[in-house]
Structures are given as structure tokens and as C-alpha cells.
Amino acid sequence: MRTDRAFFLWVRRFRTFVLVSVGFVLFRSDSLTMAWQVLAGMVQKGQHSEYGEGVFYSGIGTADFAVLMIGLAVLFFLSLWRENRGEEKIIKRDKARTGMCFVILFLILIFGWYGKGYDMGAFIYSQF
């Protein structure tokens, strides 16, 4: 019985991931045809040879990839923590939580450059 609940929990997570990903593609596409091409391209073998060599040949450096993996691991373990313990505060005291938020904000401001070709002036909604 316990394994059935765990299985369906992962099925629901996967379903939510797929629905959110499709929503992001629909939101960012100029037309439904373009959205369909993007979604079809996600499940087909890539036609660009530069991506066949691996993630490090597509513009992301080793240090950026390490930061990405560490960030994903932190988010994953925090998600598991909150799932197992409910909405219990991870950091008990408000002063410590506020300090941690400022430390994270400071780290993002210092290390928040996103590789070559990153344009600080480009805004996410500049197309609209």
C-alpha cells in the first residue's frame, strides 16, 4: 500500500512537470505552430551536431554547471524536507531567516552572471 502511494506521488509530480513545461512553451511561443515544433523537438533526436557533444559545448561552463547542480540539489533536499515535515519553518528564528535571505540575495547579485552572450539590458518581457 505504501509503495502504491509513493508511485502515484511520483506520477503526479511528473504530470505537473509536463503540464508546467507545456505551459511555459505555449507562453513563450509566437504561434501554436512554433509551440508544436518546440514540443516535438523535445522528444525527437536533435539535429544540431554541436549539442551532441554534451552540455559543456552548448555555452555553459564547468563552474556554471557546478553552481546549477548545487542549486538544484539544495532545492531538491529542501523540497523533500518540507514534504516530510509539512510547512514547518526550516529556520526557526525570524532574524536568522531574514539574514539568510539577505545572504542569498547578496550571492545572487555577486555571482548572478549567466555566461557568454548574457545581456543585462534584455528584459524577459521585451517582446511584448
MODELLER restraints for C-alpha pairs under 7 A, 6 or more apart:
rsr = mdl.restraints
at = mdl.atoms
rsr.add(forms.Gaussian(group=physical.xy_distance, feature=features.Distance(at['CA:25:A'], at['CA:35:A']), mean=6.02, stdev=0.5))
rsr.add(forms.Gaussian(group=physical.xy_distance, feature=features.Distance(at['CA:26:A'], at['CA:35:A']), mean=5.71, stdev=0.5))
rsr.add(forms.Gaussian(group=physical.xy_distance, feature=features.Distance(at['CA:29:A'], at['CA:35:A']), mean=5.34, stdev=0.5))
rsr.add(forms.Gaussian(group=physical.xy_distance, feature=features.Distance(at['CA:50:A'], at['CA:57:A']), mean=6.76, stdev=0.5))
rsr.add(forms.Gaussian(group=physical.xy_distance, feature=features.Distance(at['CA:50:A'], at['CA:58:A']), mean=6.88, stdev=0.5))
rsr.add(forms.Gaussian(group=physical.xy_distance, feature=features.Distance(at['CA:51:A'], at['CA:57:A']), mean=6.84, stdev=0.5))
rsr.add(forms.Gaussian(group=physical.xy_distance, feature=features.Distance(at['CA:51:A'], at['CA:58:A']), mean=6.07, stdev=0.5))
rsr.add(forms.Gaussian(group=physical.xy_distance, feature=features.Distance(at['CA:56:A'], at['CA:62:A']), mean=6.82, stdev=0.5))
rsr.add(forms.Gaussian(group=physical.xy_distance, feature=features.Distance(at['CA:60:A'], at['CA:115:A']), mean=6.46, stdev=0.5))
rsr.add(forms.Gaussian(group=physical.xy_distance, feature=features.Distance(at['CA:91:A'], at['CA:97:A']), mean=5.80, stdev=0.5))
